[in-house]
Amino acid sequence: MYDLTGFQRDLLYAAVGQDEPKGLAIKDELEEYYETEIHHGRLYPNLDTLVEKGLIEKGQIDRRTNSYEVTQRGYREIEARREWEEQYVAAKAEA
């Protein structure tokens, strides 16, 4: 996950938090978090990058709607990132 941008990591986290996430649902989630509009030209190329890296699987719900499911590798990457972050957060909290 070290080679992902912050936006790509946020996409991955937003996808894992939803049942059968669709592109627009992920977009809505991040727009709420970022408090700004996210354009399709930013969203979908970054989702495609996560698919290419094997972190998300892209499916088709209908001709206009894709679903994005986090893969087992994606889950492992998220868990590894959380463990890495926790070592710093916990150390600071104990100080």
Order of alpha helices (4+ residues) and beta strands (2+ residues): alpha-alpha-alpha-beta-beta-alpha
